[in-house]
Amino acid sequence: MTTHTVSVPGATLTYDVVGELEPGVSPLVLIGSPMDASGFGTLASHFRDRVVVTYDPRNVGRSRRDDPTAAVTFDQHADDLHAVLTAVGHGPVDVFASSGGAVNALVLVSRYPSDVRTLVAHEPPAGGTLPDRENIATVCANMVAAYDAHGRGPAMAQFMALLMHAGPIDNTFFDRPTPDPAQFGLSAEDDGTRDDALMSNMRGGGVDFAPDVDAMRAAPTTVVIGVGEESGGPEDGHIAARAAYSTAAFLGSEPIVFPGGHSGFLGGEFGQTGKPTEFAETLRKVLG
């Protein structure tokens, strides 16, 4: 593995290349957000026959930005990805993108259509595609307000409550008691920092995303939306699963079901283990 950096407006990005880049060979790029490259170790190990590229988004891991407290938009993330792929210089590439990284990759395809050959976007939390998008936006605005006022613990407790909720966010969701950080193993104490990567994405409007359908259809990229078998369906699923189904519908397709849940590719990273072997087998078939 070799590690590289690339400068972009307002930040310096770090990316890794596993394997030997050769002319005419398309790398497999694995991206997340706010998850950094360290979350893809297990998945990458199942693709030793391919050159694999991973990177740390500008607001997490080894990448650095000039203002660590600023909002980061999905357009900025897409521009950053384009800069990384330009630096790698062996496109068009195949991309597996998870969660917020899937949103960023969908924007990448619409802004830079020649960058990506095949995109597998797994459970993009594209709240803008859902009928309850206004309530989702309100929940996320409340979350950022809690973060600004009280710090990471109270905000992340609200995020976990949103993440674990199955089905649409209706008005009764707001009648629930404010979640206690302690029930998620979080501290309620405010350490004074305001540089949390997830909250930077929330502040940038990441959950309000809906794809630019015209741009996506005009791109030469094959776009596949993925959803976890354990994440629920289009009506009763968690927000990212419901958004996967609705995003696929926006694009005129059906999502491909992957083993496990939202983190089905993890093999112990961050203390989570999904079904990485089965997940990788499915991904290989989809890319093929």
GUSE-96286 format. One record per atom (N, C-alpha, C, CB): residue in one letter; x, y, z. Coordinates in steps of 0.001 Angstrom, whole numbers, plus 500000, padded with zeros to 6 digits. Last residue first. Glycine has a CB too. Example, Ala and Ser with C-alpha at 12.3 -4.5 7.8 and 13.67 -1.06 7.14 Angstrom:
2
s512850497750507080/s513670498940507140/s512900500030507870/s514084499402505725/a513190494310507800/a512300495500507800/a513200496700507800/a511308495527509046/
end
This chain:
288
g480639492630488143/g480874491843486956/g479790491969485913/g481028490435487327/l479575493997490222/l480593494675489412/l480872493929488118/l481883494827490205/v477932491961491210/v477337493203490686/v478334493942489796/v476878494122491847/k479810490071492039/k478852489719490999/k478253490967490366/k477745488836491571/r481119491539494052/r481876491071492884/r480940490720491725/r482734489846493257/l479031491881495869/l479620493042495209/l480387492624493955/l480548493793496174/t478685489230496702/t477607489933496002/t478147491129495236/t476528490387496991/e481144488802497937/e480738487957496820/e479636488622496002/e480267486595497329/a481055490692499984/a482046490842498917/a481689489993497707/a483435490465499425/f479010489561501549/f478851490899500975/f479799491088499795/f479107491984502044/e480162487193502384/e478988487146501515/e478763488480500823/e477748486757502314/t482219488350503923/t482523487414502844/t481371487354501848/t482813486014503409/p480900490046505847/p481804490590504824/p482098489642503670/p483089490980505459/k478479490657507404/k478685489420506656/k479646489731505509/k477320488831506121/g479642492444510138/g478473492101509332/g478647490729508713/g478236493151508239/t480670493697513109/t480921492625512157/t479629492275511452/t481515491385512856/q482216496368514828/q481031495844514143/q481439494767513145/q480263496981513425/g484308497802515906/g483591496882516772/g482351496278516148/g483214497573518014/f485532499139513855/f484655499923514747/f483818499025515651/f483729500828513922/e485807496133512051/e486127497554512142/e485064498257512997/e486213498196510720/g484761493646511720/g485353493950513024/g485775495395513171/g486532493070513261/g484161493896508969/g484651492645509530/g485365492858510850/g485575491963508554/l481493495271507015/l482494495407508071/l482871494042508640/l481973496321509190/f479428495051505237/f480774494743504734/f481835494796505820/f481143495700503629/g477072495899506478/g477259494479506209/g478640494093505744/g476295494048505207/s475933498140507644/s477384497934507738/s477751496487507427/s477892498315509138/h473235497833507219/h473881499041506719/h475398498879506688/h473497500246507581/g473343494269507096/g472611495516507180/g473396496670506608/g472243495806508598/g473573491206505139/g473791492055506301/g472937493300506260/g475239492436506401/p473948491119501546/p473907490470502860/p474168491473503986/p474937489334502922/f471939493278499451/f473240492790499911/f473087492095501260/f474259493952500014/v469853493649496700/v469905493336498126/v471260492699498454/v468734492386498530/i469641496361494540/i470193495020494731/i470337494785496236/i471577494854493988/p466674498249493725/p467935498053494435/p468348496586494472/p467827498592495849/e465572498967490411/e465310498298491690/e466644498114492403/e464581496914491483/s465029502086488618/s465595500750488803/s465107500161490120/s467142500797488770/g464719504841488158/g464048503875487300/g464574502470487422/g464153504302485901/l465671506656489898/l466531506355488753/l465932505289487836/l467894505901489239/f463717506657491835/f463999507905491133/f464764507625489841/f464799508866492035/a464105504048492750/a462886504376492012/a463055505670491230/a461695504491492968/a466534504389494099/a466470503490492946/a465238503790492094/a466452502020493410/t465585506081496101/t466588506565495153/t466605505694493908/t467980506592495801/s463853504382497480/s463298505554496796/s464286506137495797/s462899506621497811/y465638502412498434/y464529502033497557/y464004503239496789/y463398501394498369/a467297504069499984/a467860503254498902/a466767502854497920/a468557501995499470/a465548505093501867/a466100505999500866/a466744505244499710/a467116506925501506/r465135502834503397/r463998503425502685/r464494504344501572/r463087504208503662/a467767502588504344/a467176501541503516/a465995502084502724/a466733500355504381/a468101504891505840/a468986504666504690/a468442503577503778/a470393504291505162/i466033504587507809/i466017505705506862/i466895505443505637/i466476506979507556/h464792501192507968/h465496502338508519/h465681503378507420/h466863501917509124/g461528500147506663/g462965500077506893/g463506501282507623/g463680499925505598/d458933500006505852/d459201499753507263/d460687499772507615/d458619498432507653/e458963500653503116/e458007501300504007/e458389501168505470/e456636500725503792/p460982499243501840/p460735500632501444/p459770501369502356/p460208500669500050/g462424497244504566/g461916497496503226/g461631498957502958/g460679496706503001/g465475496424506379/g464061496700506210/g463714497076504788/g463638497791507138/s468059495573506724/s467775496991506966/s466310497360506816/s468581497827506036/e469002493150506020/e468558493291507401/e468107494717507728/e469669492878508342/e469925493395503450/e468790492500503668/e468215492648505077/e469210491052503429/g470707496708502378/g470987495546503213/g469744494707503467/g471582495985504527/v471007497771499006/v470315497861500285/v470578496588501066/v468791498089500090/g472323499742496268/g472322498573497139/g471565498835498429/g473742498149497453/i472003500708492932/i471706501054494318/i471625499770495131/i470380501869494427/v474180501285490317/v473437500253491031/v473238500736492461/v474183498868490991/v474852502675487240/v474588502984488647/v473693501899489235/v473927504389488801/t477233503047484842/t476232502098485322/t476058502317486818/t476646500616485011/t477839506137483175/t478058505262484327/t476899504305484552/t478280506090485572/p477482508087481348/p477746506741480835/p477903505702481949/p478996506756479978/a474720510315482106/a476081509836482346/a476262508429481772/a476399509843483859/a472051510827481865/a472914511221480747/a474331510681480889/a472957512730480631/r471043510053484284/r470676509265483107/r471554509598481916/r469218509494482751/m472133512036485918/m472495510639486142/m472190509792484914/m471756510085487361/a470901514335484956/a472352514207484849/a472788512759485018/a473044515087485887/d468229513746485608/d468613513986484221/d470113513799484020/d468200515390483794/v468333513506488441/v467975512353487609/v468426512549486163/v466461512111487656/d470155514194490910/d469857514905489668/d469601513840488608/d471037515885489245/p468795512816493976/p469677512792492811/p469187513687491681/p469820511382492306/a468634514617497005/a467897513844496015/a468707513909494723/a466422514390495815/f469543515278500397/f469908514965499014/f468812514223498252/f471167514145498998/d469494515958503000/d468463516562502149/d468624516160500682/d468507518084502274/v471646515038504372/v470447514190504393/v469320514771503561/v469971513989505817/g473615517084504026/g473773515785503385/g472519514934503344/g474828515035504070/g473933519733504885/g472705519329504211/g472738517966503569/g472373520308503193/g476043520557506429/g476115520804505001/g474924520314504217/g477320520185504461/r475428519565508888/r475367521017508725/r475385521395507235/r476549521692509468/m476017516898508364/m474646517299508645/m474467518801508430/m474261516916510080/n478815517090508090/n477999516675506955/n476537517074507138/n478107515170506753/s479437517866510690/s479832518719509566/s479023518388508326/s481328518567509273/m478541515667512084/m477808516912512230/m478201517927511158/m478043517493513612/l480503513824511323/l479106513593510974/l478316514894511035/l478482512547511910/a482845515009512436/a482704514802510991/a481253514610510571/a483519513602510556/d483112517618514783/d482672516254514511/d482348516090513031/d481447515897515372/d484065519976515857/d484653519515514598/d484243518084514245/d486163519605514673/r483812521408518211/r482705521437517253/r483206521006515871/r482068522858517187/t484486521055521740/t484868520922520327/t483630520941519444/t485670519620520094/g483575521069524367/g483862522342523716/g484234522255522252/g484942523009524428/d482694518888525633/d484140519112525684/d484552520383524939/d484873517911525097/d479976518393527611/d480407519147526440/d481895519434526559/d479599520465526292/e478647515307528665/e479522516443528949/e479995517078527641/e480734516000529808/a477334513043528222/a476565514274528023/a477422515510528244/a475364514304528959/s478801510312526489/s478863511284527573/s478025512511527227/s480322511689527856/l477262507215525532/l477872508502525227/l477864509409526448/l477145509177524064/g475856504853525473/g477243504827525915/g477995506106525644/g477948503708525268/f473248505240524966/f474064504835523827/f475548504811524186/f473825505773522647/q472271506156527293/q471713504895526818/q472440504377525586/q470241505060526511/a473528508622527613/a474045507482528377/a473499506162527848/a473695507632529856/p472050510535526182/p473315510023525625/p473804508760526315/p474386511083525720/d468611510121525900/d469701510293526864/d470991509743526257/d469375509579528220/p466382511869523690/p467170510682524054/p468344511023524968/p467687509994522796/t463518513533524768/t464856513718524207/t465739512541524625/t465478515074524675/p460478511665524297/p461451512354525160/p462800512485524452/p461625511593526500/r458397512320521380/r459203511430522219/r460124512237523133/r460033510467521344/d457195513922519618/d456611513879520959/d457421513006521906/d455183513371520893/f458293513573517175/f458733514760517915/f458141514822519325/f458355516016517147/f456970511388516173/f458404511244516489/f458881512395517371/f459246511189515189/t454506512184515400/t454625511615516747/t456078511426517156/t453893510282516823/n454755512922512746/n454762513983513756/n454898513450515174/n453503514800513648/d457033510419511349/d455783511188511388/d455837512176512546/d454546510245511527/i459225509055509398/i459277509978510532/i457994510798510497/i460562510907510479/p458519505635508387/p458553507084508178/p458658507863509495/p457309507526507421/g460604502895509634/g459423503502509038/g459534505005508943/g458204503138509825/a462421502756512633/a461938502036511456/a460661502691510944/a461689500542511786/h465251504241514090/h463803504318513855/h463440503589512571/h463334505789513786/m467934504350514333/m467285503122514770/m465787503102514487/m467519502925516235/l468575506928513514/l469131505787512787/l468375504503513097/l470606505613513125/l467354508518515467/l466908508591514073/l467343507348513305/l467462509859513392/a468874507779517673/a467428507570517707/a466845507615516299/a466752508624518597/m471384508631516815/m471151507202517004/m469660506894517046/m471826506714518288/f470953511425516832/f471265510733515587/f470983509239515712/f472727510965515197/q470573511896519521/q469472512156518601/q469710511448517268/q469300513669518381/a473138511235520356/a472007510471520884/a470782510675519994/a471694510891522344/m474615513198519108/m474744511829518619/m473632510938519163/m476107511257519002/a473857515415520690/a473550515381519257/a473603513962518718/a474522516270518480/p474823514752523267/p473388514932523037/p473006514871521563/p472941516249523612/g477705514523522510/g476904513471523122/g475414513626522901/g477175513424524575/r478767516995521417/r478603515793520615/r477633514782521216/r479928515147520417/g477089520067522501/g478200519194522168/g477781517877521554/g479001518930523377/h475109521975522978/h475478521074524068/h476617520106523744/h474287520291524471/a474685523701520786/a474391524161522137/a475028523301523220/a472912524200522342/d475449522301518493/d475982523647518723/d475809524079520171/d475300524651517801/y473900519964518887/y475362519901518826/y475974521261519124/y475823519406517450/a471344520963518695/a471785520344519947/a473302520267520013/a471182518945520094/a471401521784516015/a471199522782517072/a471638522237518427/a469723523214517131/v471665519307514787/v472761520267514672/v472636521348515732/v472786520897513274/m469133518266515523/m470364517575515893/m471558518531515860/m470611516385514955/n467366519954514249/n467369519896515718/n468654519265516239/n466155519106516228/a467997519236511630/a468240520610512072/a468269520679513598/a467159521562511511/c467106516606511663/c468533516861511491/c468897518294511888/c468945516597510041/v464343516980511987/v465096516181512960/v466589516512512870/v464863514662512721/t463822518426509631/t463628519049510940/t464395518314512022/t462150519094511293/a464340516517507665/a465146517739507703/a465014518443509048/a464735518686506573/i462292514719508290/i463689514292508418/i464597515516508507/i464104513393507220/n460076516280507648/n460291515886509041/n461728515423509271/n459313514775509435/e460515516457504876/e460473517670505689/e460687517349507156/e459144518394505501/r460428513784503945/r461683514537503909/r461657515791504768/r462006514914502495/d458600511758503713/d458716512420505016/d459965513291505097/d458736511383506135/p458990510688501170/p457806511528501406/p457854512273502739/p456558510675501357/l462424510982500007/l461387510329500796/l460186511245501029/l461957509874502129/t464578512185498887/t463775511344497996/t462556510757498701/t464629510220497432/g466003513480500847/g465236514288499916/g464381513501498953/g466144515139499154/g467546511586502133/g466264511954502709/g465393512760501778/g466477512713503955/a469507509362501433/a469016510446500589/a467616510844501039/a469014510030499097/p471761507727502434/p470703508343503255/p470127509580502570/p471251508723504649/p472367504921500397/p472573506365500527/p471458506976501371/p472629507041499133/e472970501968500311/e472170502662501322/e472520504144501468/e472342501981502651/h475587501985498158/h474932501161499172/h474288502031500249/h475939500192499808/a476106502125494904/a475819503057495996/a474961502337497032/a475099504348495469/v478349501341492663/v477437500626493549/v477271501508494780/v477978499176493924/l479094502372489464/l478921502820490840/l477926501912491538/l478451504292490893/t481366502020486844/t480258501397487570/t480250501931488995/t480376499836487560/r482982504220485957/r482442503220485037/r481212502552485651/r483517502161484688/v483525507645486477/v483121506356487065/v482508505464485998/v482115506569488226/d484158510041485203/d485053509524486237/d484781508061486602/d484937510375487472/s482430511249483483/s483436510378482873/s484354509733483909/s484265511166481880/p480742512942484967/p480227511663484478/p481272510735483872/p479183511918483469/y480720514801487344/y481891514363486577/y481591512993485967/y483174514304487483/r478182515243488400/r479060516395488131/r480231516028487218/r479596516964489445/s476979512764488684/s476226513814488008/s477109515000487633/s475085514282488887/v478957511358490050/v478546510901488721/v477816512001487974/v477655509660488827/l479037512831492463/l480218512735491605/l479832512346490185/l481214511720492176/v476550512227493511/v476810513596493064/v478025513620492137/v477034514538494278/l477057509573494120/l475987509889493180/l476148511311492644/l474612509723493852/a479063509933496027/a479396509293494753/a478316509530493704/a479602507795494954/n477665511086498147/n478747511837497503/n479099511257496138/n479986511848498395/v475945508950498784/v475401510235498332/v476471511003497570/v474883511071499532/a477893507134499594/a477054506809498442/a476385508061497894/a475994505766498825/g478940508309501840/g479806508173500671/g479021507839499419/g480851507112500914/g476873507928503614/g477102509267503089/g478030509262501893/g477666510155504163/s476793504568502566/s476164505594503410/s476334507000502825/s476756505548504823/s479490503694500439/s478610503353501550/s478069504600502219/s479343502494502565/a480393502595497230/a480240503720498149/a479183503384499190/a479862505014497385/f482611501412494926/f481641500985495935/f481593502085496979/f482023499586496577/v483373502024491565/v483238502585492900/v482218501799493703/v482838504060492829/d485771501827488972/d484602501237489615/d484573501733491056/d484634499665489549/v486839504579486859/v487018503584487903/v485682502940488257/v487655504218489146/p488207505546483642/p487169505576484671/p487275504375485612/p485787505611484023/g491336506324485398/g489900506195485252/g489494505786483846/g489232507484485617/h493806506766486634/h493569505516485902/h492074505267485740/h494231504326486629/g494601508871488405/g494884508935486976/g494672507667486187/g496246509349486792/v494889509895490990/v495153508471490739/v495421508263489249/v493952507585491210/a494098512544490548/a495459512273491011/a495837510814490783/a495597512625492495/t491444512112489831/t492349512745488870/t493800512475489245/t492091514261488799/l490521511081492221/l490539510221491040/l491425510800489940/l489121510016490513/v490791513383493855/v491514512151494176/v491620511269492938/v490814511388495323/a489041515158492565/a490463515499492690/a491299514258492989/a490668516552493794/h486623513801492884/h487139514042491531/h488624514364491572/h486370515188490854/l486399514006495656/l486563512701495020/l487114512837493609/l485233511955494990/d486017516786495867/d487193516148496475/d487461514787495842/d486998515994497995/d483559517057494599/d484731517713494015/d486018517109494566/d484697519227494290/a482036515626496478/a482147515141495093/a483345515766494390/a480858515449494308/h482294517267498741/h482800515890498780/h482982515342497366/h481843514984499582/q480965519545497751/q482398519605498106/q483003518212498130/q482595520286499479/d478389518469497469/d479091518976496295/d480597519071496554/d478535520347495894/f477714517910500073/f477983516772499187/f478624517224497881/f476691516007498893/t479544520136502320/t478411519758501473/t478750518551500610/t477989520932500585/v480337520807505560/v480873520178504346/v479678519677503544/v481883518995504683/a480797523594507783/a479945522626507109/a480663522062505897/a478611523265506695/a483715523946509906/a482803524373508847/a481931523231508345/a483587524960507693/t485662523346511713/t484299523451512227/t483277523739511139/t484232524526513273/p488193523391510608/p487654522094511018/p486220522145511530/p488522521512512073/d489371524959507997/d488414525285509059/d487736524001509506/d487357526335508576/d491156523502506386/d491573524778506971/d490673525195508128/d491578525866505907/r491458519975506997/r490880521138506335/r491226522411507088/r489362520990506215/r492912516787506288/r492842518000507095/r492189519112506291/r494246518428507572/s492892513225506650/s492724514430505845/s492512515633506762/s491536514274504862/r492866511116508393/r494148511769508169/r494044513018507302/r495099510803507538/g489587511440509738/g490808510661509560/g492043511513509353/g490651509739508402/v487564514007508170/v487754512847509036/v489108512209508761/v486622511821508831/n486827515848506241/n486492516150507631/n486710514975508582/n485065516595507715/r487479514951503678/r488158516132504202/r487895516387505691/r487740517334503413/p487743511311503773/p487110512575503413/p487722513752504176/p485611512504503681/d490365509260502912/d489730509877504070/d489067511177503614/d490769510141505216/y490111506457500596/y490532507800500991/y489798508244502249/y490286508801499853/t491361503792498508/t490509504303499581/t490979505708499941/t490542503361500833/v491578501578495838/v491868502930496305/v490868503286497395/v491811503960495133/v493014498608494656/v491975499215495481/v492451500584495958/v491616498301496689/v493408496501491960/v493981497666492630/v492839498365493367/v494697498642491603/r492463493079492489/r492227494400491930/r493057495433492666/r490742494762491997/d492758490777493827/d493021490706492388/d492833492061491712/d492109489672491737/r491870491222496323/r493317491275496134/r493705491162494661/r493986490168496929/f489385491657497570/f489617492072496188/f491115492233495922/f488874493391495888/h489095491196500209/h488407490254499327/h488611490593497847/h486918490234499651/s490271493325501445/s491001492054501456/s490355490995500569/s491102491530502870/a488351495321501348/a489464495375500391/a490203494045500312/a490440496487500776/l486804494554503561/l486251494473502212/l487362494475501166/l485287495636501959/t488614495077505687/t488109493724505429/t487592493594504003/t486997493368506423/g489128497887505409/g490193496889505414/g489706495501505058/g490851496853506755/f487438500050505522/f487358499188504341/f488429498102504311/f487467500024503099/g487734501858507570/g486578500975507612/g486521499960506489/g485348501780507588/s489855503513507030/s490091502407507955/s488911501442508029/s490390502947509333/a489019505651505482/a489563504472504804/a489711503271505729/a490901504804504197/d486100506792507351/d487334506977506594/d487822505647506033/d488419507614507475/m482714507839507462/m483712506799507678/m484929507038506796/m483116505413507401/p480625509645507055/p481914510160507521/p482966509087507800/p481702510957508758/s481452508036504124/s481419509356504747/s480310509333505793/s481188510500503681/g483442506018501871/g482373506237502835/g482368507692503255/g482534505316504062/i484601504018499137/i484457505301499831/i483276505275500795/i484283506440498819/l486834502441497088/l485925502198498199/l485817503481499017/l486414501002499082/v487441501660493755/v487517502712494759/v486440502467495813/v487352504120494112/l489387499727491802/l488157499677492570/l488306500665493710/l487852498231493093/p490934500779488684/p490927500482490114/p489500500343490645/p491670501576490885/s491299499328485544/s490479500238486346/s490547499856487817/s489018500225485860/v493975499308483432/v493362498541484518/v492610499511485421/v494436497733485328/g495331500885481619/g494241500062481125/g493536499235482177/g494746499171480089/p498458500766483284/p497624501333482217/p496543500355481776/p498488501726481016/e498342500046486787/e498835499728485449/e497920500359484408/e498925498193485241/l499303500188490164/l498511500789489087/l499156500490487737/l498372502320489293/e499422497637492388/e500252498348491411/e499367498868490281/e501374497421490848/g498077497917495756/g498373497251494500/g499130498168493561/g497096496768493841/v496240500376497078/v496682499021497396/v496858498271496083/v495662498286498341/v496560503648497920/v496464502769496757/v497046501413497158/v497220503375495506/d494880506171499786/d495746505000499739/d495500504217498453/d495514504102500970/y494880509701500563/y494300508503499962/y495357507410499866/y493715508816498564/t493976512734502082/t494881511584502102/t494177510379501481/t495346511262503558/l493742516205501281/l493151514880501366/l494225513804501346/l492167514662500225/t493492519301502654/t494457518363502093/t493925516959502346/t495892518557502718/a491431522246501964/a491759520980502630/a492911520276501930/a490532520061502672/g490713524518500507/g490316524418501902/g490723523156502622/g488886524546501989/p490792522999497435/p490456524250498121/p489965524003499551/p489389525011497332/v493245520364497848/v492020520883497247/v491688522180497974/v490830519841497340/s496036518278497394/s495501519533497921/s494275519947497126/s496569520645497884/v496611514955498289/v496277515882497213/v495633517110497847/v495322515217496152/t498831512287499187/t497979513414499520/t497727514245498266/t498616514277500634/h499163508718499716/h499404509948498979/h498516511053499528/h499153509745497471/t500618505558500277/t499758506633500759/t500158507939500107/t499827506753502289/t500495502198499178/t501166503488499176/t500151504558499557/t501809503792497787/m500829498811500000/m500000500000500000/m500863501238500000/m499063500006501196/
end
